[in-house]
Amino acid sequence: MTGLPDRPWVLVVGMHRSGTSAIAGALAELGLQTVRPDDRMDWPQSNPEHWESLSLGLHNEGLLAEQGGSWDAPPEAGDGLAPEPGPSGPTSSAAVLAAAYPGDTPAVWKDPRLCLLLPHWREVIHAPLAVVLVWRSPWAVARSLHQRDGMSQLSGIALWERYNRAALGGLDGVATFVIDYEKVVESPQTSLGQLLAWLTSQPPLAGAAAEWDADRATASIATGLRHQPGGRPPEDEVLLPGQQGLVDLLAGLEGGHDPLEVRLDFEESQWAAEVIRVRRQVVGTEWVLGHTRERLRSAFDDLGEKQAKLEAAYRSIDAANRKIESQTRHVADLTDALDRSNQMLEEVYTSTSWKVTKPVRQSTAHLNDLRARGDRT
C-alpha cells in the first residue's frame, strides 16, 4: 500500500513534553481517527497514553538519522529535511503513514519530530491539512525532559528553541492553530472550545463535525497531565533575547491562522546551535560506543560458541584416545598370547616325543589319503 487515501489530516506538532499527547488525546476523544491500536506507542512511564504511532516514530527517527541527527540531537537547522528518492522518499513515507492509519475518515497524527520534518511530510501529504501547534514554557519543557531523561536543562532549552523555530518555518502557508498548553490545563473548556470552533471552520472537516463529542474531548484534559509547573519562571530562569523573542512570538500567534504567515526575523541563538552541535557529537559517540559494545558482545558470544565446540572436540579426541589405548592393550595381550603359543609349538616340534611319533603321523596321513581316494571311487 503506497498511496494515501484522500482524507483530511490534523497534525499535532510541538516540542517534546509540551502537551502534544494531551491535545492529540482530546482530538481522539472528539472523534478523529487515531493510529491503529497495534501500532500505538506504549510508554506509560512517560505518559498514560501518547497517541503516537510506533512505526511512524521509527520512520521519522530514521529520516533524522539520514541527516546525521536524532530527536534529541537534531540535524543542523536549514539542512533541508525534504524528501529524497529511495527508501526514505515520499513513496516509502506515504506507505508507512497509510499502513498506520487505515481508512479514509479525518485522522489526527501526533509526533513531536514533525516539527523538524514538516518540509518532508508536506511533500508526502497532499490531502487537506490542518495543524495544531502546541507550545509551552521552555523552562517547563526543560524541567520535564530533565525529570524524564536526565537531560540537562540547558540542553532542553536549546532543543525547545530548535523545535519551535523549525515548526514555525515549516508551517508557513499552512492552516494552523497555535495553542498554549498552560492555558489548556488552566481552562480546558475555553481553550478547547476555541480550537474545536476553528477545526469546524475548516471546510474539509466541517462535514465530520456533526459527529464530534466536544464534551468528551474537554473532559479528557486532566490537570494531572501537567508534569511540571508552568506559569512565570523564577528570576534565575532567564532566557537569551532570541529565545524570549520566540516565546513572545508564539504567545502573539495564539489562535487560528488560515494560513499561518510568520517571519522569523531573528537568528537561532548561537549558544543553542552550539549546544545541539555538541549533543550530536556526544550522541554520535555514544552510538559508536554502543555499536562497538554490541560487536564485542557478539564476538564474545561467537568465541564462546567456538570454545564450546573446541571443548567438545577435545572430549571426543580424548574418548578416541582412550579407545585406542584400550585396543592397543588388547592387541598387546593377543600378541603375548600368540608368542606363548608359538613358543609352545616350537617346544613341541623340538621335543623327543614329536620326533618319535613322526612315522605314526605319516602313516595316519597316508591312510587318510587312501580312504579319501576310496570314497571317490
C-alpha positions as CSV (number, residue, x, y, z in Angstrom):
1,M,0.0,0.0,0.0
2,T,1.9,3.1,-1.2
3,G,-0.9,5.7,-1.7
4,L,-2.6,7.8,0.9
5,P,-6.4,7.9,0.9
6,D,-7.9,11.3,0.2
7,R,-8.8,12.2,3.8
8,P,-8.3,15.4,5.9
9,W,-5.4,15.3,8.3
10,V,-5.0,17.1,11.6
11,L,-1.3,17.2,12.7
12,V,-0.4,17.9,16.3
13,V,3.1,19.3,16.4
14,G,5.2,20.8,19.2
15,M,8.3,20.2,21.2
16,H,8.5,17.1,23.3
17,R,6.9,17.5,26.8
18,S,4.8,20.4,25.5
19,G,1.4,18.7,25.9
20,T,1.0,17.3,22.4
21,S,-0.2,14.0,23.8
22,A,-3.0,15.7,25.8
23,I,-4.1,17.7,22.7
24,A,-4.0,14.6,20.5
25,G,-5.9,12.6,23.1
26,A,-8.6,15.3,23.2
27,L,-8.9,15.2,19.4
28,A,-9.1,11.5,19.5
29,E,-11.9,11.7,22.1
30,L,-13.6,14.3,19.9
31,G,-13.9,11.6,17.2
32,L,-10.9,11.9,14.9
33,Q,-9.3,8.6,13.8
34,T,-6.1,7.6,15.6
35,V,-3.3,5.3,14.8
36,R,-4.3,1.6,14.7
37,P,-4.2,0.1,18.2
38,D,-1.4,-2.5,17.5
39,D,0.9,0.3,16.3
40,R,0.4,2.6,19.2
41,M,3.4,3.6,21.3
42,D,3.3,2.1,24.8
43,W,5.5,4.0,27.3
44,P,3.4,4.5,30.4
45,Q,6.4,5.8,32.4
46,S,6.3,8.9,30.2
47,N,2.6,9.4,29.6
48,P,-0.5,7.3,30.3
49,E,-1.2,7.5,26.5
50,H,1.0,9.0,23.8
51,W,-1.5,8.7,20.9
52,E,1.6,8.1,18.8
53,S,2.5,5.6,16.1
54,L,5.5,3.4,16.8
55,S,6.2,2.7,13.1
56,L,5.9,6.4,12.2
57,G,8.1,7.4,15.1
58,L,10.8,4.9,14.0
59,H,10.4,6.1,10.4
60,N,10.8,9.7,11.4
61,E,13.8,8.9,13.6
62,G,15.3,7.2,10.5
63,L,14.7,10.3,8.4
64,L,16.6,12.4,11.1
65,A,19.4,9.8,11.2
66,E,19.9,10.2,7.5
67,Q,20.6,13.8,8.1
68,G,23.1,13.0,10.9
69,G,20.7,13.7,13.8
70,S,18.1,12.3,16.2
71,W,15.2,13.6,18.1
72,D,17.4,14.8,21.0
73,A,20.3,16.0,18.7
74,P,18.6,17.4,15.6
75,P,20.5,18.0,12.3
76,E,21.7,21.5,11.5
77,A,19.0,24.0,11.0
78,G,18.3,24.5,7.4
79,D,19.9,21.2,6.3
80,G,16.9,20.6,4.1
81,L,14.9,17.8,5.6
82,A,12.9,17.5,2.4
83,P,12.1,14.1,0.9
84,E,14.7,12.4,-1.2
85,P,14.3,9.5,-3.7
86,G,14.8,6.0,-2.4
87,P,13.8,4.1,0.7
88,S,13.2,7.3,2.7
89,G,11.5,9.2,-0.1
90,P,7.8,10.3,-0.4
91,T,6.5,6.9,-1.6
92,S,8.0,5.0,1.3
93,S,6.8,7.6,3.8
94,A,3.3,7.5,2.3
95,A,3.2,3.7,2.7
96,V,4.2,3.9,6.3
97,L,1.6,6.5,7.1
98,A,-1.2,4.7,5.2
99,A,-0.4,1.5,7.0
100,A,-0.5,3.2,10.4
101,Y,-3.9,4.9,9.6
102,P,-6.1,2.6,7.6
103,G,-9.4,4.0,6.5
104,D,-10.4,7.4,4.9
105,T,-12.0,9.4,7.8
106,P,-10.4,12.5,9.2
107,A,-7.4,11.5,11.3
108,V,-5.2,13.0,13.9
109,W,-1.4,12.4,13.9
110,K,0.9,13.5,16.6
111,D,4.7,13.3,16.6
112,P,7.0,16.0,18.0
113,R,9.5,15.1,15.3
114,L,7.1,16.6,12.8
115,C,8.5,20.0,13.9
116,L,11.8,19.1,12.3
117,L,10.3,17.1,9.3
118,L,7.5,19.3,8.1
119,P,9.2,20.0,4.7
120,H,9.3,16.3,4.1
121,W,5.7,15.5,5.1
122,R,4.2,18.5,3.3
123,E,5.6,16.8,0.2
124,V,4.0,13.5,1.2
125,I,0.6,14.5,2.3
126,H,-1.3,16.2,-0.5
127,A,-4.8,15.9,1.2
128,P,-6.3,18.8,3.1
129,L,-4.1,19.6,6.1
130,A,-4.8,21.4,9.4
131,V,-2.1,21.7,12.1
132,V,-2.3,22.3,15.8
133,L,0.9,23.8,17.1
134,V,1.2,23.3,20.8
135,W,3.8,25.2,22.7
136,R,4.8,25.5,26.4
137,S,7.2,27.5,28.6
138,P,10.7,26.5,27.7
139,W,11.7,26.1,31.3
140,A,8.7,23.8,32.0
141,V,9.8,21.7,29.0
142,A,13.4,21.6,30.1
143,R,12.4,20.5,33.7
144,S,10.2,17.8,32.3
145,L,13.0,16.5,30.0
146,H,15.4,16.5,32.9
147,Q,12.9,14.6,35.1
148,R,12.2,12.0,32.3
149,D,15.5,11.6,30.6
150,G,18.1,13.2,32.9
151,M,18.8,15.8,30.2
152,S,20.4,19.0,31.3
153,Q,18.0,21.9,31.4
154,L,20.3,23.9,29.2
155,S,20.0,21.2,26.5
156,G,16.3,21.2,27.0
157,I,16.1,25.0,26.4
158,A,18.3,24.6,23.2
159,L,16.0,21.9,21.9
160,W,12.9,23.9,22.7
161,E,14.3,26.7,20.6
162,R,15.3,24.5,17.6
163,Y,12.0,22.6,17.6
164,N,9.7,25.7,17.8
165,R,11.7,27.6,15.2
166,A,11.6,24.7,12.8
167,A,7.9,24.3,13.4
168,L,7.1,27.9,12.6
169,G,9.3,27.8,9.5
170,G,7.7,24.5,8.3
171,L,4.2,25.7,8.8
172,D,4.4,28.8,6.7
173,G,1.3,28.8,4.4
174,V,-0.5,26.0,6.3
175,A,-3.8,26.4,8.2
176,T,-2.6,26.3,11.8
177,F,-4.0,26.8,15.3
178,V,-1.4,27.9,17.9
179,I,-2.3,26.9,21.4
180,D,-0.5,27.4,24.8
181,Y,-0.7,24.2,26.8
182,E,-0.6,26.0,30.1
183,K,-3.8,27.8,29.2
184,V,-5.4,24.5,28.1
185,V,-4.7,23.0,31.6
186,E,-5.9,26.1,33.4
187,S,-9.1,26.4,31.3
188,P,-9.7,23.4,29.1
189,Q,-13.2,24.2,28.2
190,T,-12.3,27.7,26.9
191,S,-9.1,26.7,25.1
192,L,-10.5,23.5,23.5
193,G,-13.7,25.3,22.6
194,Q,-11.7,27.8,20.6
195,L,-9.7,25.0,19.0
196,L,-12.8,23.0,18.1
197,A,-14.6,26.0,16.7
198,W,-11.6,26.6,14.4
199,L,-11.4,23.0,13.3
200,T,-15.1,23.1,12.5
201,S,-14.5,26.2,10.3
202,Q,-12.0,24.2,8.1
203,P,-14.1,23.1,5.1
204,P,-12.5,19.6,4.8
205,L,-13.5,18.9,8.4
206,A,-16.9,20.6,8.6
207,G,-18.7,17.5,7.3
208,A,-17.4,15.4,10.2
209,A,-18.1,17.9,12.9
210,A,-21.7,16.8,13.4
211,E,-20.5,13.6,15.0
212,W,-17.9,15.1,17.2
213,D,-18.2,14.9,21.0
214,A,-16.9,18.2,22.4
215,D,-17.8,17.3,26.0
216,R,-15.8,14.1,25.9
217,A,-12.8,15.9,24.3
218,T,-12.9,18.6,27.0
219,A,-13.2,16.0,29.8
220,S,-10.1,14.2,28.6
221,I,-7.8,17.1,29.6
222,A,-6.8,16.5,33.2
223,T,-4.7,18.7,35.4
224,G,-2.6,15.7,36.3
225,L,-1.2,15.7,32.8
226,R,0.9,18.7,33.7
227,H,4.2,17.0,34.6
228,Q,6.0,20.2,35.6
229,P,4.6,23.5,36.9
230,G,4.2,26.3,34.4
231,G,3.5,30.0,34.9
232,R,6.1,32.7,35.2
233,P,9.6,31.3,35.6
234,P,11.7,32.2,38.7
235,E,14.0,35.2,38.3
236,D,17.0,32.9,37.8
237,E,15.4,31.2,34.9
238,V,16.2,33.7,32.3
239,L,16.3,33.3,28.5
240,L,18.5,34.7,25.8
241,P,17.0,37.5,23.8
242,G,16.3,35.3,20.8
243,Q,14.6,32.7,23.0
244,Q,12.5,35.3,24.8
245,G,11.6,36.7,21.4
246,L,10.4,33.3,20.3
247,V,8.2,33.0,23.4
248,D,6.7,36.4,22.7
249,L,6.1,35.4,19.1
250,L,4.4,32.2,20.0
251,A,2.2,34.0,22.5
252,G,1.2,36.6,20.0
253,L,0.3,33.9,17.4
254,E,-2.2,32.1,19.7
255,G,-5.4,31.2,17.9
256,G,-6.3,30.2,14.3
257,H,-4.5,31.2,11.1
258,D,-5.8,30.5,7.6
259,P,-3.0,30.1,6.7
260,L,-0.1,30.8,9.2
261,E,2.1,33.6,7.9
262,V,5.1,34.3,10.1
263,R,8.6,35.6,9.5
264,L,11.4,34.8,12.0
265,D,13.4,38.0,11.7
266,F,16.0,36.9,14.3
267,E,18.5,34.1,14.0
268,E,18.7,31.0,16.2
269,S,20.8,31.6,19.3
270,Q,24.4,30.7,18.6
271,W,24.6,29.2,22.1
272,A,21.7,26.9,21.3
273,A,23.2,25.9,18.0
274,E,26.4,25.0,19.7
275,V,24.7,23.0,22.5
276,I,22.9,21.0,19.9
277,R,26.1,20.5,17.8
278,V,27.9,19.2,20.9
279,R,24.9,16.9,21.7
280,R,25.1,15.5,18.1
281,Q,28.8,14.7,18.7
282,V,28.0,13.1,22.1
283,V,25.1,11.1,20.8
284,G,27.1,10.0,17.8
285,T,30.0,8.9,20.1
286,E,27.5,7.1,22.3
287,W,26.1,5.3,19.3
288,V,29.5,4.3,18.1
289,L,30.4,3.0,21.6
290,G,27.1,1.2,21.8
291,H,27.6,-0.4,18.4
292,T,31.2,-1.4,19.4
293,R,29.9,-2.9,22.6
294,E,27.3,-4.9,20.6
295,R,30.0,-6.1,18.2
296,L,32.3,-7.1,21.1
297,R,29.4,-8.9,22.8
298,S,28.6,-10.7,19.5
299,A,32.3,-11.6,19.1
300,F,32.5,-12.9,22.7
301,D,29.3,-14.9,22.1
302,D,30.9,-16.3,18.9
303,L,34.1,-17.0,20.7
304,G,32.1,-18.8,23.5
305,E,30.4,-21.0,20.9
306,K,33.7,-21.8,19.2
307,Q,35.2,-22.6,22.6
308,A,32.3,-24.9,23.5
309,K,32.8,-26.7,20.1
310,L,36.5,-26.9,20.7
311,E,36.0,-28.4,24.2
312,A,33.5,-30.9,22.7
313,A,36.1,-31.8,20.0
314,Y,38.8,-32.3,22.8
315,R,36.4,-34.5,24.7
316,S,35.8,-36.6,21.5
317,I,39.5,-36.8,20.8
318,D,40.1,-37.9,24.4
319,A,37.5,-40.6,24.2
320,A,39.0,-41.8,20.9
321,N,42.5,-41.8,22.5
322,R,41.1,-43.9,25.4
323,K,39.6,-46.3,23.0
324,I,42.8,-46.6,21.0
325,E,44.7,-47.2,24.3
326,S,42.3,-50.0,25.2
327,Q,42.6,-51.6,21.8
328,T,46.4,-51.3,21.9
329,R,46.4,-53.1,25.2
330,H,44.1,-55.7,23.8
331,V,46.4,-56.2,20.8
332,A,49.4,-56.4,23.1
333,D,47.6,-59.1,25.1
334,L,46.9,-61.1,21.9
335,T,50.5,-60.7,20.8
336,D,51.7,-62.1,24.1
337,A,49.3,-65.0,23.8
338,L,50.5,-65.7,20.3
339,D,54.1,-65.5,21.3
340,R,53.4,-68.0,24.1
341,S,51.6,-70.3,21.6
342,N,54.5,-70.1,19.1
343,Q,56.9,-70.9,21.9
344,M,54.9,-73.9,22.9
345,L,54.7,-75.1,19.3
346,E,58.4,-74.7,19.0
347,E,58.9,-76.7,22.1
348,V,56.6,-79.4,20.8
349,Y,58.4,-79.5,17.4
350,T,61.8,-79.9,19.1
351,S,60.6,-82.4,21.7
352,T,61.7,-86.2,21.5
353,S,58.0,-87.3,21.6
354,W,57.3,-85.3,18.4
355,K,60.3,-86.8,16.6
356,V,59.4,-90.4,17.7
357,T,55.8,-90.2,16.6
358,K,56.7,-88.8,13.2
359,P,56.3,-92.2,11.4
360,V,52.9,-92.7,13.1
361,R,51.7,-89.3,11.9
362,Q,52.9,-90.1,8.4
363,S,51.1,-93.5,8.3
364,T,48.0,-91.9,9.6
365,A,48.1,-89.2,6.9
366,H,48.7,-92.0,4.3
367,L,45.7,-94.0,5.5
368,N,43.5,-90.9,5.5
369,D,44.6,-90.2,1.9
370,L,43.8,-93.8,0.8
371,R,40.3,-93.6,2.4
372,A,39.7,-90.4,0.6
373,R,40.6,-92.0,-2.7
374,G,38.3,-95.0,-2.0
375,D,35.4,-92.7,-1.2
376,R,35.9,-91.0,-4.5
377,T,35.9,-94.4,-6.5
